[in-house]
Amino acid sequence: MMKRFLLLILIAILLIPQQSKAQDEGVAALAGGLLAIGAGIAAVEQMKEQAELTATQWVLSNHPHMKSFSLKSLSFDGKKLKDISATSVITYKIQQFTPKDDPELDGKKDVLFGFTSPGWISEYGINFDRVKWFLKDDKEWMNMMVAYSKVASEEKNESTLREILQDGKVVNRGVKGKGKMDISFFKMSSDMYVVTDYSDEMKLLYNERSLGIFLKEISDLVQIGRGDIIDIHEFFFDED
């Protein structure tokens, strides 16, 4: 019995320091992880502010008629650093308003697209020489969505497409119109594309997951994810 008792004491003496060391290492690892998470959040916030400042400067320089407006990002909220670096489009919702106490956003709406090229984010921050800006209003967005839906579905009548898009809601598989007026997008694999020559600036590509935009001037293909397509369309045409 005494031998067993002495053995238990010896085991306890040996284990207690190791457990304390393991706890210390666990605390250190947790602290390091929290610091890494904090650094990542700070980096994203810094890039968000940097991009928003540059977007605002672009609007002021290229559209001086805008005297009062709100500019909100669709691209950074809830994103991790690695997700942002893989982004090919940064998007801002812009709406004008009348200056007063507690103003309402009730003026003209636009969406500012920043189409990025590979290497636009590095350890030094954002290289805005690799970002090309385009401002689109509701009419231009509607024209783009009509052209996109025309190659993405069986419906080829532009008037019908415009009517459904005006009153309907873009969903993952197409456009949900009023009544039975729906547009169903083609089911295709993720490596298939359908192309339309939209304008002198760009071609539009239908892919099951995105709206692809090929910029002719720089021969770059960027993709707007389905979630962003839905958000942009609601911003322009949802009256609720």
C-alpha positions as CSV (number, residue, x, y, z in Angstrom):
1,M,0.0,0.0,0.0
2,M,2.8,2.4,0.9
3,K,4.5,1.7,-2.4
4,R,1.4,2.6,-4.2
5,F,1.0,5.8,-2.2
6,L,4.6,6.8,-2.9
7,L,4.1,6.0,-6.6
8,L,1.0,8.2,-6.8
9,I,2.9,11.1,-5.1
10,L,5.7,10.7,-7.6
11,I,3.3,10.7,-10.6
12,A,1.6,13.8,-9.2
13,I,5.0,15.6,-8.8
14,L,5.9,14.7,-12.4
15,L,2.5,15.7,-13.9
16,I,1.8,19.0,-12.3
17,P,4.6,20.9,-13.8
18,Q,3.9,19.4,-17.3
19,Q,0.3,20.4,-17.0
20,S,1.2,23.9,-16.0
21,K,3.6,24.1,-19.0
22,A,0.9,22.8,-21.3
23,Q,-1.5,25.4,-20.0
24,D,1.1,28.1,-20.5
25,E,1.7,26.9,-24.0
26,G,-2.1,26.8,-24.7
27,V,-2.5,30.3,-23.4
28,A,0.4,31.5,-25.6
29,A,-1.0,29.7,-28.6
30,L,-4.5,31.3,-28.0
31,A,-3.0,34.7,-27.5
32,G,-1.0,34.3,-30.7
33,G,-4.1,33.2,-32.6
34,L,-6.1,36.2,-31.3
35,L,-3.3,38.5,-32.3
36,A,-3.2,37.0,-35.8
37,I,-7.0,37.4,-36.1
38,G,-6.8,41.0,-34.8
39,A,-4.1,41.8,-37.3
40,G,-6.2,40.3,-40.1
41,I,-9.2,42.3,-39.1
42,A,-7.1,45.5,-38.9
43,A,-5.6,44.8,-42.3
44,V,-9.1,44.4,-43.9
45,E,-10.4,47.5,-42.2
46,Q,-7.3,49.5,-43.4
47,M,-7.8,48.3,-47.0
48,K,-11.6,49.1,-46.8
49,E,-10.8,52.7,-45.7
50,Q,-8.1,53.0,-48.4
51,A,-10.3,51.7,-51.1
52,E,-13.3,53.8,-50.0
53,L,-11.1,56.9,-50.0
54,T,-9.8,56.2,-53.5
55,A,-13.3,55.4,-54.8
56,T,-14.6,58.7,-53.4
57,Q,-11.7,60.6,-55.0
58,W,-12.5,59.0,-58.3
59,V,-16.1,60.1,-58.1
60,L,-15.1,63.7,-57.2
61,S,-12.6,63.8,-60.1
62,N,-14.7,62.2,-62.8
63,H,-18.3,63.2,-61.7
64,P,-18.0,66.7,-60.2
65,H,-21.8,67.3,-60.6
66,M,-22.3,65.0,-57.6
67,K,-22.4,67.4,-54.7
68,S,-23.9,65.2,-51.9
69,F,-23.8,61.4,-52.0
70,S,-23.5,58.2,-49.9
71,L,-20.9,55.6,-50.9
72,K,-21.2,52.1,-49.3
73,S,-19.1,49.1,-50.1
74,L,-20.5,45.7,-51.1
75,S,-17.1,44.1,-51.1
76,F,-15.4,44.2,-47.7
77,D,-18.0,43.5,-45.0
78,G,-17.6,40.1,-43.4
79,K,-14.7,39.2,-45.7
80,K,-11.3,37.7,-44.8
81,L,-8.1,39.0,-46.2
82,K,-7.5,36.0,-48.4
83,D,-11.1,36.4,-49.8
84,I,-10.5,40.0,-50.6
85,S,-7.2,39.4,-52.4
86,A,-9.0,36.9,-54.6
87,T,-11.8,39.4,-55.5
88,S,-11.8,40.6,-59.1
89,V,-14.4,43.3,-58.6
90,I,-14.9,45.8,-55.7
91,T,-18.3,47.4,-55.7
92,Y,-19.9,50.5,-54.2
93,K,-23.5,51.6,-54.0
94,I,-23.8,55.3,-54.5
95,Q,-26.9,57.4,-53.8
96,Q,-27.4,61.1,-53.9
97,F,-29.4,63.1,-51.3
98,T,-30.4,66.6,-50.3
99,P,-28.3,68.0,-47.4
100,K,-30.3,68.6,-44.2
101,D,-30.6,67.3,-40.7
102,D,-31.1,63.5,-40.8
103,P,-31.1,63.4,-44.6
104,E,-32.8,60.5,-46.5
105,L,-31.1,58.7,-49.3
106,D,-33.7,59.5,-51.9
107,G,-31.7,60.7,-54.9
108,K,-30.2,59.1,-58.0
109,K,-28.6,55.7,-57.6
110,D,-25.4,54.5,-59.2
111,V,-23.0,51.6,-58.7
112,L,-19.3,52.0,-59.0
113,F,-17.3,49.0,-60.1
114,G,-13.6,48.7,-59.5
115,F,-12.3,45.9,-61.8
116,T,-9.1,44.5,-60.5
117,S,-6.1,42.9,-62.1
118,P,-3.9,40.2,-60.6
119,G,-1.5,41.6,-58.0
120,W,-3.8,44.4,-57.0
121,I,-3.3,43.5,-53.3
122,S,0.2,42.8,-51.8
123,E,1.9,43.1,-48.5
124,Y,2.2,46.8,-49.2
125,G,-1.6,47.3,-49.5
126,I,-3.7,48.0,-52.6
127,N,-2.1,49.0,-55.9
128,F,-4.8,51.2,-57.5
129,D,-2.9,51.2,-60.8
130,R,-4.4,47.7,-61.1
131,V,-8.0,48.9,-60.6
132,K,-10.1,50.2,-63.4
133,W,-13.2,52.1,-62.4
134,F,-16.7,52.2,-64.1
135,L,-19.8,54.0,-62.9
136,K,-23.2,52.5,-64.0
137,D,-26.7,53.8,-63.4
138,D,-29.9,51.9,-63.4
139,K,-30.5,52.2,-67.1
140,E,-27.0,50.9,-68.0
141,W,-27.4,48.1,-65.4
142,M,-30.7,47.1,-66.9
143,N,-29.2,47.0,-70.4
144,M,-26.4,44.8,-69.1
145,M,-28.9,42.4,-67.4
146,V,-31.0,42.2,-70.5
147,A,-28.0,41.2,-72.6
148,Y,-26.9,38.8,-69.9
149,S,-30.3,37.2,-69.5
150,K,-30.7,36.9,-73.2
151,V,-27.6,34.6,-73.5
152,A,-28.3,32.9,-70.1
153,S,-31.9,31.7,-71.0
154,E,-34.3,30.6,-73.7
155,E,-36.0,34.0,-73.6
156,K,-34.7,36.2,-76.5
157,N,-37.4,39.0,-76.6
158,E,-35.7,42.0,-75.1
159,S,-39.0,43.8,-74.2
160,T,-40.1,40.7,-72.2
161,L,-36.8,40.4,-70.5
162,R,-36.8,44.1,-69.6
163,E,-40.4,43.9,-68.2
164,I,-39.6,40.8,-66.0
165,L,-36.3,42.3,-64.8
166,Q,-37.9,45.6,-64.0
167,D,-40.5,44.1,-61.6
168,G,-38.9,40.8,-60.7
169,K,-36.2,39.7,-58.4
170,V,-32.9,38.1,-59.5
171,V,-32.4,34.7,-57.8
172,N,-29.8,32.0,-58.0
173,R,-31.3,30.2,-60.9
174,G,-32.8,33.1,-62.9
175,V,-35.3,35.9,-62.4
176,K,-38.5,35.5,-60.4
177,G,-41.1,37.7,-62.1
178,K,-44.7,38.5,-61.2
179,G,-47.2,35.8,-61.7
180,K,-45.8,33.1,-64.0
181,M,-43.4,35.4,-65.8
182,D,-40.1,33.9,-64.8
183,I,-36.7,33.6,-66.5
184,S,-34.9,30.4,-65.9
185,F,-31.1,30.5,-66.5
186,F,-29.4,27.5,-68.2
187,K,-28.0,24.8,-66.0
188,M,-24.3,24.4,-67.0
189,S,-21.1,23.2,-65.4
190,S,-18.9,25.8,-63.7
191,D,-16.3,25.6,-66.6
192,M,-18.8,26.6,-69.3
193,Y,-19.4,30.1,-70.6
194,V,-21.8,31.8,-73.0
195,V,-20.5,35.1,-74.5
196,T,-22.2,38.2,-75.9
197,D,-20.4,41.3,-77.4
198,Y,-22.0,43.9,-75.3
199,S,-20.2,47.2,-76.1
200,D,-17.0,48.7,-77.4
201,E,-15.7,48.4,-73.8
202,M,-16.7,44.9,-72.8
203,K,-18.1,41.4,-73.5
204,L,-20.5,39.8,-71.1
205,L,-20.2,36.1,-70.1
206,Y,-22.9,33.9,-68.6
207,N,-21.6,31.3,-66.1
208,E,-23.7,29.4,-63.7
209,R,-22.1,31.1,-60.8
210,S,-21.4,34.7,-62.0
211,L,-21.7,37.5,-64.5
212,G,-18.4,37.6,-66.3
213,I,-17.1,40.9,-67.8
214,F,-14.3,40.8,-70.3
215,L,-12.6,44.3,-70.6
216,K,-11.4,44.6,-74.1
217,E,-8.9,47.4,-73.5
218,I,-6.8,45.4,-71.0
219,S,-7.9,41.8,-72.0
220,D,-8.9,41.0,-68.4
221,L,-11.9,38.8,-67.3
222,V,-13.5,39.8,-64.1
223,Q,-16.5,38.1,-62.4
224,I,-19.4,39.4,-60.4
225,G,-20.7,36.7,-58.1
226,R,-24.4,35.8,-58.1
227,G,-24.9,37.3,-54.6
228,D,-23.5,40.7,-55.7
229,I,-25.7,40.6,-58.8
230,I,-28.8,40.0,-56.6
231,D,-27.7,42.9,-54.2
232,I,-27.1,45.3,-57.1
233,H,-30.4,44.6,-58.8
234,E,-32.3,45.0,-55.5
235,F,-30.5,48.3,-54.9
236,F,-31.7,49.7,-58.2
237,F,-35.2,48.2,-58.5
238,D,-36.5,47.1,-55.1
239,E,-39.0,49.7,-54.1
240,D,-39.5,48.4,-50.6
